[in-house]
Amino acid sequence: MRNGLDISGVSEFVHEIGEKPVEAVIDFNTTAVLGARGAEVSIRTAHHGTVRMARSFQIPFTEDRADPFAGLSAHEAAVAALGACVLITHVHGYSARAVTITSLSVVVSAAVEVDERGRWVGGDTALHDLRYDIRADCDGPTASLTEVSQFVTCFSPNHRAFLDEGSYVLTALTRRSDGSHEAVTVEQTDPAAPVGEPSRIELTAELTWQYGTEANVTTMRSPDGELRRQQPSLVVDQSKQMAGIDGGPNPQEVLLAAVSADLCQDVSRLARERGLALHNVDVAATGRLDIRGMLNVSKDIPARFHNLQFTVSADTDLPARALADLVAECAAVNVTLATLRTAGTVEVDLHTPDRPLLSFRSDADQVEDFLAVLAQKQAAAMAAGANNALDASR
């Protein structure tokens, strides 16, 4: 046991998924419905290989300018989801290298341009100016700490979803008064062209490690440099099957929640503005994590959070195509979907209490270079092991 993680258990699990790949696949599920102040997202039962993984959490959201203390904005949740995944992957990396953590925090900052309602204006730039400020008080050697941060930018699932070009499946589903249903696939939508004069919003999520894979998250949203929110705080954690203690939703669930809450709020608002008879709008979201990719067990499996699917449903007798057009319009101004579609870059700074250790830009080139170095080290270790075995047999 180190840093609250059962390292021997993790090693056994890696061996198990090598023999039974189906056990490496986790499908997460969330559902967003509209509440009094904004969307309420329920974290649903996940499927971890052949096992059902009980999950039961609620995340309240607010429309960005409705009530800043009612819940998270979708923009804040997206940034928090990135930071939570980065922090937890650091904890795993340090623990695997026998590094004991005294304290660990990750501050994620980003910017987005919004209109007078606080909604993303669209265009070519989604979440941008992303930065991770990692502060680690640990007993490990400098080489181990810096290698872990580089490793994280290659294998942290949410980070890689941001870094890589990705895709998603979007569906509009109408539930009719006669009990029938009609579903229409919505084409992956290009961001809408900016409208009006935008304002820059600064987003910050500060994540503080507690124990094991549990962390506290505090988010802030600062329009025009003015602090808007210090609360609410959010607890993130992994399931017991993923070496956590079920203290809160995990980073992948928070990311799904950010997208689905935004879609739920926007579709409902736009329908009201246009006088369309849509009732009981909800958004079901799913996404997949394959641990073989995250742990570098298999190079053919994506490390990123992938297979993202969002289904927007409503009670209505309108044609399904009408709901699909509404969903497409809202998806075009969903900053998290736009961010997941395009390749991104992140500036990374690693500090100890005494001094800065490492600064680098995480992008596709950095990932490729680090993976090449990692492959060389693994090959050298295997060769050394074979030589040692040969010497022992003589």
Secondary structure, DSSP 8 states (H G I E B T S, - for coil): -BTTB-HHHHHHHHHHHHH-GGGGEEEEEEEEEE-SSSEEEEE--EEETTEEE---EEEEB--TTT-TTTSB-HHHHHHHHHHHHHHHHHHHHHHHTT--EEEEEEEEEEEEEE-TTS-B--SS--SEEEEEEEEEEESS-HHHHHHHHHHHHHH-HHHHHHHS---EEEEEEEE-TTS-EEEEEE---------S--EEEEEEEEEEEEETTEEEEEEEEEETT-------EEEE---GGGTS---S--HHHHHHHHHHHHHHHHHHHHHHHTT---EEEEEEEEEEEEHHHHTTS-TTS-SS-EEEEEEEEEE-SS-HHHHHHHHHHHHTT-HHHHHHHS---EEEEEE-SS-EEEEEEESHHHHHHHHHHHHHHHHHHHHHHHHHHHHHH-
